[in-house]
Amino acid sequence: MVFAGILIIIGAVFLLKNLGIVSAEAWGLIWPSALIVMGAYMLWKKHQWNMWKDRVWRKLE
């Protein structure tokens, strides 16, 4: 679900760039920011998974 949303956002940015609404300078700022956001999201999801896994194992012990 998240991957689909990311693809939609990337497609929208490319469309805006082709229509001349987003300049090349803005694109130079957007794509590194998108990578940072995606990396932070992956770290957050990993943290959530570890918290859930720890709770389950504590209950099973």
PDB file of N, CA, C, O and CB in Angstrom:
ATOM      1  N   MET A   1       0.821  -1.190   0.000  1.00  0.00           N
ATOM      2  CA  MET A   1       0.000   0.000   0.000  1.00  0.00           C
ATOM      3  C   MET A   1       0.870   1.261   0.000  1.00  0.00           C
ATOM      4  O   MET A   1       0.600   2.215  -0.731  1.00  0.00           O
ATOM      5  CB  MET A   1      -0.936  -0.006   1.206  1.00  0.00           C
ATOM      6  N   VAL A   2       1.895   1.251   0.814  1.00  0.00           N
ATOM      7  CA  VAL A   2       2.791   2.401   0.880  1.00  0.00           C
ATOM      8  C   VAL A   2       3.552   2.545  -0.428  1.00  0.00           C
ATOM      9  O   VAL A   2       3.743   3.657  -0.921  1.00  0.00           O
ATOM     10  CB  VAL A   2       3.771   2.264   2.059  1.00  0.00           C
ATOM     11  N   PHE A   3       3.987   1.421  -0.991  1.00  0.00           N
ATOM     12  CA  PHE A   3       4.730   1.453  -2.251  1.00  0.00           C
ATOM     13  C   PHE A   3       3.882   2.069  -3.355  1.00  0.00           C
ATOM     14  O   PHE A   3       4.386   2.844  -4.167  1.00  0.00           O
ATOM     15  CB  PHE A   3       5.178   0.037  -2.652  1.00  0.00           C
ATOM     16  N   ALA A   4       2.603   1.728  -3.388  1.00  0.00           N
ATOM     17  CA  ALA A   4       1.702   2.298  -4.398  1.00  0.00           C
ATOM     18  C   ALA A   4       1.583   3.809  -4.220  1.00  0.00           C
ATOM     19  O   ALA A   4       1.579   4.553  -5.201  1.00  0.00           O
ATOM     20  CB  ALA A   4       0.305   1.640  -4.314  1.00  0.00           C
ATOM     21  N   GLY A   5       1.488   4.258  -2.990  1.00  0.00           N
ATOM     22  CA  GLY A   5       1.419   5.692  -2.723  1.00  0.00           C
ATOM     23  C   GLY A   5       2.675   6.420  -3.160  1.00  0.00           C
ATOM     24  O   GLY A   5       2.611   7.528  -3.693  1.00  0.00           O
ATOM     25  N   ILE A   6       3.823   5.787  -2.929  1.00  0.00           N
ATOM     26  CA  ILE A   6       5.091   6.382  -3.346  1.00  0.00           C
ATOM     27  C   ILE A   6       5.146   6.503  -4.862  1.00  0.00           C
ATOM     28  O   ILE A   6       5.576   7.527  -5.392  1.00  0.00           O
ATOM     29  CB  ILE A   6       6.278   5.547  -2.834  1.00  0.00           C
ATOM     30  N   LEU A   7       4.709   5.459  -5.559  1.00  0.00           N
ATOM     31  CA  LEU A   7       4.701   5.507  -7.021  1.00  0.00           C
ATOM     32  C   LEU A   7       3.773   6.599  -7.546  1.00  0.00           C
ATOM     33  O   LEU A   7       4.098   7.269  -8.526  1.00  0.00           O
ATOM     34  CB  LEU A   7       4.283   4.156  -7.588  1.00  0.00           C
ATOM     35  N   ILE A   8       2.636   6.780  -6.909  1.00  0.00           N
ATOM     36  CA  ILE A   8       1.706   7.832  -7.320  1.00  0.00           C
ATOM     37  C   ILE A   8       2.338   9.210  -7.131  1.00  0.00           C
ATOM     38  O   ILE A   8       2.226  10.075  -8.000  1.00  0.00           O
ATOM     39  CB  ILE A   8       0.389   7.734  -6.522  1.00  0.00           C
ATOM     40  N   ILE A   9       2.992   9.407  -6.007  1.00  0.00           N
ATOM     41  CA  ILE A   9       3.632  10.698  -5.740  1.00  0.00           C
ATOM     42  C   ILE A   9       4.748  10.967  -6.740  1.00  0.00           C
ATOM     43  O   ILE A   9       4.867  12.078  -7.256  1.00  0.00           O
ATOM     44  CB  ILE A   9       4.186  10.740  -4.308  1.00  0.00           C
ATOM     45  N   ILE A  10       5.566   9.955  -7.015  1.00  0.00           N
ATOM     46  CA  ILE A  10       6.645  10.127  -7.995  1.00  0.00           C
ATOM     47  C   ILE A  10       6.071  10.452  -9.368  1.00  0.00           C
ATOM     48  O   ILE A  10       6.579  11.334 -10.060  1.00  0.00           O
ATOM     49  CB  ILE A  10       7.519   8.858  -8.071  1.00  0.00           C
ATOM     50  N   GLY A  11       5.022   9.748  -9.764  1.00  0.00           N
ATOM     51  CA  GLY A  11       4.381  10.022 -11.047  1.00  0.00           C
ATOM     52  C   GLY A  11       3.810  11.423 -11.113  1.00  0.00           C
ATOM     53  O   GLY A  11       3.907  12.088 -12.144  1.00  0.00           O
ATOM     54  N   ALA A  12       3.216  11.876 -10.021  1.00  0.00           N
ATOM     55  CA  ALA A  12       2.654  13.227  -9.990  1.00  0.00           C
ATOM     56  C   ALA A  12       3.753  14.279 -10.116  1.00  0.00           C
ATOM     57  O   ALA A  12       3.577  15.288 -10.799  1.00  0.00           O
ATOM     58  CB  ALA A  12       1.859  13.448  -8.696  1.00  0.00           C
ATOM     59  N   VAL A  13       4.876  14.042  -9.461  1.00  0.00           N
ATOM     60  CA  VAL A  13       5.989  14.997  -9.548  1.00  0.00           C
ATOM     61  C   VAL A  13       6.535  15.052 -10.968  1.00  0.00           C
ATOM     62  O   VAL A  13       6.816  16.133 -11.485  1.00  0.00           O
ATOM     63  CB  VAL A  13       7.113  14.616  -8.562  1.00  0.00           C
ATOM     64  N   PHE A  14       6.688  13.872 -11.611  1.00  0.00           N
ATOM     65  CA  PHE A  14       7.151  13.869 -13.004  1.00  0.00           C
ATOM     66  C   PHE A  14       6.162  14.597 -13.911  1.00  0.00           C
ATOM     67  O   PHE A  14       6.574  15.332 -14.809  1.00  0.00           O
ATOM     68  CB  PHE A  14       7.354  12.426 -13.499  1.00  0.00           C
ATOM     69  N   LEU A  15       4.879  14.403 -13.686  1.00  0.00           N
ATOM     70  CA  LEU A  15       3.869  15.087 -14.487  1.00  0.00           C
ATOM     71  C   LEU A  15       3.955  16.598 -14.291  1.00  0.00           C
ATOM     72  O   LEU A  15       3.915  17.356 -15.260  1.00  0.00           O
ATOM     73  CB  LEU A  15       2.466  14.582 -14.124  1.00  0.00           C
ATOM     74  N   LEU A  16       4.074  17.034 -13.046  1.00  0.00           N
ATOM     75  CA  LEU A  16       4.195  18.464 -12.775  1.00  0.00           C
ATOM     76  C   LEU A  16       5.456  19.043 -13.411  1.00  0.00           C
ATOM     77  O   LEU A  16       5.449  20.176 -13.891  1.00  0.00           O
ATOM     78  CB  LEU A  16       4.203  18.719 -11.268  1.00  0.00           C
ATOM     79  N   LYS A  17       6.538  18.264 -13.413  1.00  0.00           N
ATOM     80  CA  LYS A  17       7.778  18.731 -14.049  1.00  0.00           C
ATOM     81  C   LYS A  17       7.590  18.858 -15.557  1.00  0.00           C
ATOM     82  O   LYS A  17       8.027  19.842 -16.154  1.00  0.00           O
ATOM     83  CB  LYS A  17       8.947  17.769 -13.738  1.00  0.00           C
ATOM     84  N   ASN A  18       6.944  17.872 -16.177  1.00  0.00           N
ATOM     85  CA  ASN A  18       6.719  17.926 -17.626  1.00  0.00           C
ATOM     86  C   ASN A  18       5.780  19.060 -18.023  1.00  0.00           C
ATOM     87  O   ASN A  18       5.911  19.618 -19.112  1.00  0.00           O
ATOM     88  CB  ASN A  18       6.154  16.603 -18.116  1.00  0.00           C
ATOM     89  N   LEU A  19       4.838  19.404 -17.156  1.00  0.00           N
ATOM     90  CA  LEU A  19       3.915  20.497 -17.437  1.00  0.00           C
ATOM     91  C   LEU A  19       4.536  21.864 -17.153  1.00  0.00           C
ATOM     92  O   LEU A  19       3.941  22.897 -17.461  1.00  0.00           O
ATOM     93  CB  LEU A  19       2.650  20.328 -16.620  1.00  0.00           C
ATOM     94  N   GLY A  20       5.719  21.867 -16.571  1.00  0.00           N
ATOM     95  CA  GLY A  20       6.402  23.125 -16.280  1.00  0.00           C
ATOM     96  C   GLY A  20       5.978  23.758 -14.972  1.00  0.00           C
ATOM     97  O   GLY A  20       6.331  24.906 -14.701  1.00  0.00           O
ATOM     98  N   ILE A  21       5.235  23.043 -14.165  1.00  0.00           N
ATOM     99  CA  ILE A  21       4.781  23.586 -12.881  1.00  0.00           C
ATOM    100  C   ILE A  21       5.886  23.479 -11.836  1.00  0.00           C
ATOM    101  O   ILE A  21       6.054  24.376 -11.009  1.00  0.00           O
ATOM    102  CB  ILE A  21       3.514  22.849 -12.396  1.00  0.00           C
ATOM    103  N   VAL A  22       6.642  22.374 -11.874  1.00  0.00           N
ATOM    104  CA  VAL A  22       7.775  22.181 -10.969  1.00  0.00           C
ATOM    105  C   VAL A  22       9.048  22.367 -11.783  1.00  0.00           C
ATOM    106  O   VAL A  22       9.233  21.712 -12.808  1.00  0.00           O
ATOM    107  CB  VAL A  22       7.736  20.761 -10.281  1.00  0.00           C
ATOM    108  N   SER A  23       9.922  23.256 -11.330  1.00  0.00           N
ATOM    109  CA  SER A  23      11.161  23.525 -12.068  1.00  0.00           C
ATOM    110  C   SER A  23      12.216  22.465 -11.762  1.00  0.00           C
ATOM    111  O   SER A  23      12.051  21.652 -10.853  1.00  0.00           O
ATOM    112  CB  SER A  23      11.703  24.926 -11.720  1.00  0.00           C
ATOM    113  N   ALA A  24      13.285  22.485 -12.526  1.00  0.00           N
ATOM    114  CA  ALA A  24      14.381  21.534 -12.327  1.00  0.00           C
ATOM    115  C   ALA A  24      15.048  21.755 -10.970  1.00  0.00           C
ATOM    116  O   ALA A  24      15.505  20.802 -10.339  1.00  0.00           O
ATOM    117  CB  ALA A  24      15.420  21.663 -13.457  1.00  0.00           C
ATOM    118  N   GLU A  25      15.105  23.007 -10.524  1.00  0.00           N
ATOM    119  CA  GLU A  25      15.703  23.290  -9.217  1.00  0.00           C
ATOM    120  C   GLU A  25      14.881  22.668  -8.095  1.00  0.00           C
ATOM    121  O   GLU A  25      15.429  22.132  -7.131  1.00  0.00           O
ATOM    122  CB  GLU A  25      15.829  24.804  -9.000  1.00  0.00           C
ATOM    123  N   ALA A  26      13.568  22.745  -8.231  1.00  0.00           N
ATOM    124  CA  ALA A  26      12.700  22.149  -7.215  1.00  0.00           C
ATOM    125  C   ALA A  26      12.849  20.633  -7.217  1.00  0.00           C
ATOM    126  O   ALA A  26      12.840  20.006  -6.158  1.00  0.00           O
ATOM    127  CB  ALA A  26      11.229  22.543  -7.456  1.00  0.00           C
ATOM    128  N   TRP A  27      12.988  20.039  -8.408  1.00  0.00           N
ATOM    129  CA  TRP A  27      13.163  18.588  -8.497  1.00  0.00           C
ATOM    130  C   TRP A  27      14.443  18.169  -7.778  1.00  0.00           C
ATOM    131  O   TRP A  27      14.486  17.106  -7.159  1.00  0.00           O
ATOM    132  CB  TRP A  27      13.199  18.131  -9.975  1.00  0.00           C
ATOM    133  N   GLY A  28      15.486  18.997  -7.857  1.00  0.00           N
ATOM    134  CA  GLY A  28      16.738  18.717  -7.161  1.00  0.00           C
ATOM    135  C   GLY A  28      16.575  18.722  -5.654  1.00  0.00           C
ATOM    136  O   GLY A  28      17.373  18.111  -4.944  1.00  0.00           O
ATOM    137  N   LEU A  29      15.565  19.392  -5.161  1.00  0.00           N
ATOM    138  CA  LEU A  29      15.273  19.405  -3.730  1.00  0.00           C
ATOM    139  C   LEU A  29      14.297  18.298  -3.345  1.00  0.00           C
ATOM    140  O   LEU A  29      14.373  17.756  -2.242  1.00  0.00           O
ATOM    141  CB  LEU A  29      14.708  20.758  -3.321  1.00  0.00           C
ATOM    142  N   ILE A  30      13.387  17.964  -4.247  1.00  0.00           N
ATOM    143  CA  ILE A  30      12.334  16.994  -3.930  1.00  0.00           C
ATOM    144  C   ILE A  30      12.876  15.578  -3.798  1.00  0.00           C
ATOM    145  O   ILE A  30      12.559  14.895  -2.824  1.00  0.00           O
ATOM    146  CB  ILE A  30      11.257  17.027  -4.996  1.00  0.00           C
ATOM    147  N   TRP A  31      13.694  15.112  -4.762  1.00  0.00           N
ATOM    148  CA  TRP A  31      14.055  13.700  -4.726  1.00  0.00           C
ATOM    149  C   TRP A  31      14.950  13.332  -3.549  1.00  0.00           C
ATOM    150  O   TRP A  31      14.764  12.245  -3.002  1.00  0.00           O
ATOM    151  CB  TRP A  31      14.737  13.326  -6.000  1.00  0.00           C
ATOM    152  N   PRO A  32      15.924  14.167  -3.108  1.00  0.00           N
ATOM    153  CA  PRO A  32      16.660  13.780  -1.898  1.00  0.00           C
ATOM    154  C   PRO A  32      15.768  13.786  -0.659  1.00  0.00           C
ATOM    155  O   PRO A  32      15.922  12.949   0.231  1.00  0.00           O
ATOM    156  CB  PRO A  32      17.844  14.717  -1.681  1.00  0.00           C
ATOM    157  N   SER A  33      14.839  14.732  -0.609  1.00  0.00           N
ATOM    158  CA  SER A  33      13.908  14.778   0.522  1.00  0.00           C
ATOM    159  C   SER A  33      13.036  13.534   0.555  1.00  0.00           C
ATOM    160  O   SER A  33      12.761  12.995   1.627  1.00  0.00           O
ATOM    161  CB  SER A  33      13.029  16.032   0.449  1.00  0.00           C
ATOM    162  N   ALA A  34      12.602  13.077  -0.610  1.00  0.00           N
ATOM    163  CA  ALA A  34      11.787  11.866  -0.683  1.00  0.00           C
ATOM    164  C   ALA A  34      12.574  10.656  -0.198  1.00  0.00           C
ATOM    165  O   ALA A  34      12.025   9.800   0.495  1.00  0.00           O
ATOM    166  CB  ALA A  34      11.293  11.634  -2.117  1.00  0.00           C
ATOM    167  N   LEU A  35      13.855  10.574  -0.552  1.00  0.00           N
ATOM    168  CA  LEU A  35      14.685   9.461  -0.076  1.00  0.00           C
ATOM    169  C   LEU A  35      14.831   9.484   1.443  1.00  0.00           C
ATOM    170  O   LEU A  35      14.790   8.436   2.089  1.00  0.00           O
ATOM    171  CB  LEU A  35      16.069   9.511  -0.734  1.00  0.00           C
ATOM    172  N   ILE A  36      15.001  10.663   2.008  1.00  0.00           N
ATOM    173  CA  ILE A  36      15.121  10.791   3.460  1.00  0.00           C
ATOM    174  C   ILE A  36      13.834  10.355   4.143  1.00  0.00           C
ATOM    175  O   ILE A  36      13.870   9.629   5.137  1.00  0.00           O
ATOM    176  CB  ILE A  36      15.464  12.235   3.850  1.00  0.00           C
ATOM    177  N   VAL A  37      12.700  10.794   3.615  1.00  0.00           N
ATOM    178  CA  VAL A  37      11.407  10.423   4.196  1.00  0.00           C
ATOM    179  C   VAL A  37      11.189   8.915   4.104  1.00  0.00           C
ATOM    180  O   VAL A  37      10.732   8.299   5.067  1.00  0.00           O
ATOM    181  CB  VAL A  37      10.260  11.171   3.485  1.00  0.00           C
ATOM    182  N   MET A  38      11.509   8.314   2.959  1.00  0.00           N
ATOM    183  CA  MET A  38      11.333   6.868   2.809  1.00  0.00           C
ATOM    184  C   MET A  38      12.242   6.105   3.769  1.00  0.00           C
ATOM    185  O   MET A  38      11.820   5.106   4.352  1.00  0.00           O
ATOM    186  CB  MET A  38      11.618   6.439   1.361  1.00  0.00           C
ATOM    187  N   GLY A  39      13.474   6.558   3.940  1.00  0.00           N
ATOM    188  CA  GLY A  39      14.386   5.908   4.879  1.00  0.00           C
ATOM    189  C   GLY A  39      13.901   6.016   6.314  1.00  0.00           C
ATOM    190  O   GLY A  39      13.972   5.047   7.070  1.00  0.00           O
ATOM    191  N   ALA A  40      13.408   7.186   6.692  1.00  0.00           N
ATOM    192  CA  ALA A  40      12.869   7.366   8.041  1.00  0.00           C
ATOM    193  C   ALA A  40      11.654   6.474   8.262  1.00  0.00           C
ATOM    194  O   ALA A  40      11.484   5.909   9.342  1.00  0.00           O
ATOM    195  CB  ALA A  40      12.497   8.836   8.281  1.00  0.00           C
ATOM    196  N   TYR A  41      10.814   6.348   7.250  1.00  0.00           N
ATOM    197  CA  TYR A  41       9.640   5.488   7.357  1.00  0.00           C
ATOM    198  C   TYR A  41      10.050   4.031   7.549  1.00  0.00           C
ATOM    199  O   TYR A  41       9.462   3.322   8.367  1.00  0.00           O
ATOM    200  CB  TYR A  41       8.757   5.631   6.110  1.00  0.00           C
ATOM    201  N   MET A  42      11.058   3.581   6.799  1.00  0.00           N
ATOM    202  CA  MET A  42      11.520   2.194   6.939  1.00  0.00           C
ATOM    203  C   MET A  42      12.081   1.942   8.333  1.00  0.00           C
ATOM    204  O   MET A  42      11.835   0.889   8.920  1.00  0.00           O
ATOM    205  CB  MET A  42      12.584   1.873   5.880  1.00  0.00           C
ATOM    206  N   LEU A  43      12.838   2.905   8.868  1.00  0.00           N
ATOM    207  CA  LEU A  43      13.363   2.751  10.225  1.00  0.00           C
ATOM    208  C   LEU A  43      12.241   2.704  11.248  1.00  0.00           C
ATOM    209  O   LEU A  43      12.297   1.912  12.189  1.00  0.00           O
ATOM    210  CB  LEU A  43      14.322   3.888  10.558  1.00  0.00           C
ATOM    211  N   TRP A  44      11.228   3.536  11.079  1.00  0.00           N
ATOM    212  CA  TRP A  44      10.103   3.565  12.005  1.00  0.00           C
ATOM    213  C   TRP A  44       9.342   2.241  11.981  1.00  0.00           C
ATOM    214  O   TRP A  44       8.977   1.715  13.032  1.00  0.00           O
ATOM    215  CB  TRP A  44       9.161   4.724  11.662  1.00  0.00           C
ATOM    216  N   LYS A  45       9.101   1.702  10.780  1.00  0.00           N
ATOM    217  CA  LYS A  45       8.393   0.428  10.668  1.00  0.00           C
ATOM    218  C   LYS A  45       9.207  -0.696  11.306  1.00  0.00           C
ATOM    219  O   LYS A  45       8.635  -1.572  11.954  1.00  0.00           O
ATOM    220  CB  LYS A  45       8.098   0.101   9.192  1.00  0.00           C
ATOM    221  N   LYS A  46      10.522  -0.687  11.136  1.00  0.00           N
ATOM    222  CA  LYS A  46      11.387  -1.700  11.745  1.00  0.00           C
ATOM    223  C   LYS A  46      11.297  -1.602  13.256  1.00  0.00           C
ATOM    224  O   LYS A  46      11.237  -2.625  13.940  1.00  0.00           O
ATOM    225  CB  LYS A  46      12.854  -1.535  11.279  1.00  0.00           C
ATOM    226  N   HIS A  47      11.286  -0.388  13.788  1.00  0.00           N
ATOM    227  CA  HIS A  47      11.172  -0.183  15.231  1.00  0.00           C
ATOM    228  C   HIS A  47       9.837  -0.720  15.739  1.00  0.00           C
ATOM    229  O   HIS A  47       9.790  -1.377  16.779  1.00  0.00           O
ATOM    230  CB  HIS A  47      11.318   1.313  15.580  1.00  0.00           C
ATOM    231  N   GLN A  48       8.763  -0.450  15.024  1.00  0.00           N
ATOM    232  CA  GLN A  48       7.447  -0.940  15.424  1.00  0.00           C
ATOM    233  C   GLN A  48       7.421  -2.462  15.424  1.00  0.00           C
ATOM    234  O   GLN A  48       6.858  -3.066  16.337  1.00  0.00           O
ATOM    235  CB  GLN A  48       6.358  -0.390  14.491  1.00  0.00           C
ATOM    236  N   TRP A  49       8.019  -3.094  14.418  1.00  0.00           N
ATOM    237  CA  TRP A  49       8.060  -4.556  14.334  1.00  0.00           C
ATOM    238  C   TRP A  49       8.826  -5.129  15.521  1.00  0.00           C
ATOM    239  O   TRP A  49       8.385  -6.111  16.118  1.00  0.00           O
ATOM    240  CB  TRP A  49       8.708  -5.011  13.005  1.00  0.00           C
ATOM    241  N   ASN A  50       9.965  -4.536  15.875  1.00  0.00           N
ATOM    242  CA  ASN A  50      10.755  -5.036  16.998  1.00  0.00           C
ATOM    243  C   ASN A  50       9.998  -4.897  18.308  1.00  0.00           C
ATOM    244  O   ASN A  50      10.074  -5.786  19.155  1.00  0.00           O
ATOM    245  CB  ASN A  50      12.084  -4.297  17.084  1.00  0.00           C
ATOM    246  N   MET A  51       9.269  -3.798  18.493  1.00  0.00           N
ATOM    247  CA  MET A  51       8.479  -3.636  19.718  1.00  0.00           C
ATOM    248  C   MET A  51       7.411  -4.710  19.804  1.00  0.00           C
ATOM    249  O   MET A  51       7.209  -5.285  20.873  1.00  0.00           O
ATOM    250  CB  MET A  51       7.834  -2.240  19.773  1.00  0.00           C
ATOM    251  N   TRP A  52       6.725  -4.993  18.713  1.00  0.00           N
ATOM    252  CA  TRP A  52       5.675  -6.002  18.694  1.00  0.00           C
ATOM    253  C   TRP A  52       6.269  -7.381  18.963  1.00  0.00           C
ATOM    254  O   TRP A  52       5.714  -8.153  19.744  1.00  0.00           O
ATOM    255  CB  TRP A  52       4.932  -5.988  17.346  1.00  0.00           C
ATOM    256  N   LYS A  53       7.385  -7.691  18.325  1.00  0.00           N
ATOM    257  CA  LYS A  53       8.033  -8.988  18.484  1.00  0.00           C
ATOM    258  C   LYS A  53       8.466  -9.185  19.934  1.00  0.00           C
ATOM    259  O   LYS A  53       8.284 -10.272  20.481  1.00  0.00           O
ATOM    260  CB  LYS A  53       9.246  -9.112  17.538  1.00  0.00           C
ATOM    261  N   ASP A  54       9.030  -8.164  20.566  1.00  0.00           N
ATOM    262  CA  ASP A  54       9.456  -8.265  21.962  1.00  0.00           C
ATOM    263  C   ASP A  54       8.272  -8.518  22.883  1.00  0.00           C
ATOM    264  O   ASP A  54       8.378  -9.321  23.810  1.00  0.00           O
ATOM    265  CB  ASP A  54      10.185  -6.995  22.389  1.00  0.00           C
ATOM    266  N   ARG A  55       7.154  -7.854  22.649  1.00  0.00           N
ATOM    267  CA  ARG A  55       5.966  -8.075  23.481  1.00  0.00           C
ATOM    268  C   ARG A  55       5.461  -9.504  23.364  1.00  0.00           C
ATOM    269  O   ARG A  55       5.099 -10.121  24.366  1.00  0.00           O
ATOM    270  CB  ARG A  55       4.857  -7.102  23.091  1.00  0.00           C
ATOM    271  N   VAL A  56       5.435 -10.023  22.167  1.00  0.00           N
ATOM    272  CA  VAL A  56       4.949 -11.390  21.954  1.00  0.00           C
ATOM    273  C   VAL A  56       5.869 -12.385  22.639  1.00  0.00           C
ATOM    274  O   VAL A  56       5.389 -13.305  23.301  1.00  0.00           O
ATOM    275  CB  VAL A  56       4.844 -11.709  20.447  1.00  0.00           C
ATOM    276  N   TRP A  57       7.177 -12.224  22.498  1.00  0.00           N
ATOM    277  CA  TRP A  57       8.104 -13.175  23.102  1.00  0.00           C
ATOM    278  C   TRP A  57       8.052 -13.114  24.619  1.00  0.00           C
ATOM    279  O   TRP A  57       8.194 -14.146  25.275  1.00  0.00           O
ATOM    280  CB  TRP A  57       9.521 -12.911  22.622  1.00  0.00           C
ATOM    281  N   ARG A  58       7.853 -11.938  25.192  1.00  0.00           N
ATOM    282  CA  ARG A  58       7.731 -11.841  26.650  1.00  0.00           C
ATOM    283  C   ARG A  58       6.510 -12.595  27.148  1.00  0.00           C
ATOM    284  O   ARG A  58       6.557 -13.217  28.209  1.00  0.00           O
ATOM    285  CB  ARG A  58       7.653 -10.378  27.086  1.00  0.00           C
ATOM    286  N   LYS A  59       5.428 -12.547  26.403  1.00  0.00           N
ATOM    287  CA  LYS A  59       4.214 -13.256  26.809  1.00  0.00           C
ATOM    288  C   LYS A  59       4.374 -14.761  26.664  1.00  0.00           C
ATOM    289  O   LYS A  59       3.764 -15.521  27.416  1.00  0.00           O
ATOM    290  CB  LYS A  59       3.022 -12.780  25.989  1.00  0.00           C
ATOM    291  N   LEU A  60       5.178 -15.199  25.714  1.00  0.00           N
ATOM    292  CA  LEU A  60       5.359 -16.628  25.491  1.00  0.00           C
ATOM    293  C   LEU A  60       6.328 -17.261  26.486  1.00  0.00           C
ATOM    294  O   LEU A  60       6.300 -18.475  26.686  1.00  0.00           O
ATOM    295  CB  LEU A  60       5.848 -16.867  24.086  1.00  0.00           C
ATOM    296  N   GLU A  61       7.172 -16.468  27.102  1.00  0.00           N
ATOM    297  CA  GLU A  61       8.160 -17.024  28.039  1.00  0.00           C
ATOM    298  C   GLU A  61       7.560 -17.408  29.353  1.00  0.00           C
ATOM    299  O   GLU A  61       8.268 -17.888  30.238  1.00  0.00           O
ATOM    300  CB  GLU A  61       9.263 -16.049  28.275  1.00  0.00           C
TER     301      GLU A  61
END
